[in-house]
């Protein structure tokens, strides 16, 4: 793979933030243990003379003689023991089980993404692939999308459209479909062989090839198509048809461009019919000619061209070269082809503005001495044990010079279905789409307009430079433009006249990893669109790192080929497209889809759902664990800091396993705040994840405050009700256990958006399971608290306390929730009202776009 970099392990943004809150909880645990330890030490010192009557302290005399005194080890050791025992008692504060729950939820989310028919590529039968289970929720927080063009935005189905041959533009043509027409089919061993695909041919060019042999123009045109048929790595494969006398030639190879050029050459009478390791056979207007392949220098991203050394039947040796115009015109013989070169450059510009992919074709003849020198160097480099690649590159660059331009080709690569609509949806969602391509600037701009990436109202900032100083000046001018636009009153004109940055790979050579990077970052982030042309694979990765290292925004890279692997690995989320360029991108990705348009439901629907669910589940798990710990903490403070607990040890163990575990997992997999139709209709709703509205430090603090309040209600209402009674601690402990379980499940139920039978079963089933477990535990005579629940469950005080706990504990949350949803509703709440009441609140939904746009402008302002 070209210019690929090593893979990196990835962690989700939510998980990173969760670790921050886990540290806060660990500090809270330490503070609680410290408070208990200090107060225990103070209490022991104050009641030193009364400890003989407290039987739960340790016996220091273990002799067989009769001893009526129980003592303790001293305040120092007791303080140490108390601290470590309190750590054991309160350790539930650290939600270890949360990590297991998260993995189960991610597994469930991945299952539903895989089964989603809207992510199914029906043409090729490719389903969505989830290759990294640990970052599902990151799909809901993407701010930047870095996309390849060929095979990602386009179909990667190359079709030859036109050619410039020896300075003449041949652009008109009609489909050559007549099987009997020369150049379309050949006869081999009494069988008719014809190409699998037909190509439009230009009548004038076809006439020149047929009748112009012996003329300079005709000979050059023939050499042009010989170069197309020779300079490649394509293998012709024969396939059967229903007619036993007809066989189809299928040109197979790694490059779709080469396939298109071979089908074009065949349509014009130069049909490759055989390839071996040492030679090829080309049918030239019915005459089979054998050419020896003496050497091949493959394409690389530094040279941006490939070459073949071919031996002709007349014993001459020629070098055929094809590649990007930026590399080919640098190796042209400056003494020749002046007019042809200028005409070819003009035609290339025309082809590029039409959105066509272009290649320049050249050739030169080698002398015997020159061939021998090359052959010796080639064999030496090809058999080298070390540095073979660099040696072969040096040999290729030495031979690829003084080239005579034969012409250029224009190949069409159509946009994939739904690409313009997908880019528009992503733009409305507040996601910036950057396209990083190896194509010419004009081609990239043309595709940008056709894909709706670029619009006519955009102001284009173009940076095309060949020195560091000129890059510095261009960036300074670009910064001035961005500041001028940003300084407009109220930003009104900025919205009407968005900016688009267009920069080429040569300029990036002088900018990336230099002091100019910061200026590029300022310019790029001020633009609505960035289009990078003629970039190498590592430059794609460098652009991703430029944003990722300087902002907290989430990045996503999407591509289909080996050239995109580095970019996919560097981004927070990497998506591979199962295209026609192999599976390297898919194998390096976190997720795989069939087409670019699937990115919209993946991000706007599944990404939104995954983020909303996982964010809430993390906060809820912090809440449900801390509320139990706080109840235990209040009890310890009222029992002489002895670290005894009224809640049975079995209930403490089952709390995170049976009593409360299942509902949070079910909600994390199935709950949906909004339906698919609403999320796709109003892409602005995606901004909730970008702004981290569902999980942040403020919500964490409020959740912890809520858990403290509810724990106070759970502990003190039974305490006050039973403080003058003879009910034992185990009975009140069972009441506390039931109250905690019912409270946390009702808390969860209040926040569920869409109830179904599975949700009902999990929540109410866990409450019933808790009651059954408490009854079984209390029915075992070998355990402490035997029959405790039956002592209190039959009294009205028990049920009154339970009801009072639930009302007192839930009222603050209910009032806060009702107030915020009615007076300061979020975008999500407005959309939910639209779903429920239909068009009644349609005007309210317009606030979503306006408010989201305003927030994005404030965030993007320098």
Secondary structure, 3 states (H helix, E strand, C coil): CCCCCCCCCCCCHHHHHHHHHHHHHHHHHHHHHHHHHHHHHHHHHHCHHHHHHCCCCCCCCCCCCCCCCCCCCCHHHHHHHHHHHHHHHHHHHCCHHHHHHHHHHHHHHHHHHHHCHHHCECCCCECCEECCHHHHHHHHCEEEEEECCCCCCEEEEEEEEEEEECCEEECCCEECCCCCCECCEEEECCEEEEECCCCEECHHHHHHHHHCCCCHHHHHHHHHHHHHHHCCCCEEEEEECCCCCEEEEEEECCCHHHHHHHHHHHHCCEEEEEECCCEEEEEECCEEEEEEEEEEECCCCCCCEEEEEEECCCCCEEEEEEECHHHHCCCECCCCCHHHHHHHHHHHHHHHHCCCEEEEEEEEEECHHHHHHHHHHHHHHHCCCCCHHHHHHHHHHHHCCCEEEEEEEEEEEEECCCHHHHHHHHHHCCCEEEEECCCCHHHHHHHHHHCCCCCCCCEEEEECCCCHHHHHHHHHHHHHHHHHHHCCHHHHHHHHCCEEEEEEHHHHHHHCCCCCHHHHHHHHHHCCEEEEECCCHHHHHHHHHHHHCCCCCEEEEEECCHHHHHHHHHCCEEEEECCCCCCHHHHHCCEEECCCCHHHHHHHHHHHHHHHHHHHHHHHHHHHHHHHHHHHHHHHHCCCCCCCCCCCHHHHHHHHHHHCHHHHHHHHHHCCCCCHHHHHHCHHHHHHHHCCCCCCHHHHHHHHHHHHHHHHHHHHHHHHHHCCCCCCHHHHHHHHHHHHHHHHHHHHHHHCCCCCHHHHHHHHHHHHHHHHHHHHHHCCCCCCCCCHHHHHCCCHHHHHHHHHHHHHHHHHHHHHHHHHHHHCCCHHHHHHHHHHHHHHHHHHHHHHHHHHHHHHHHHHCC
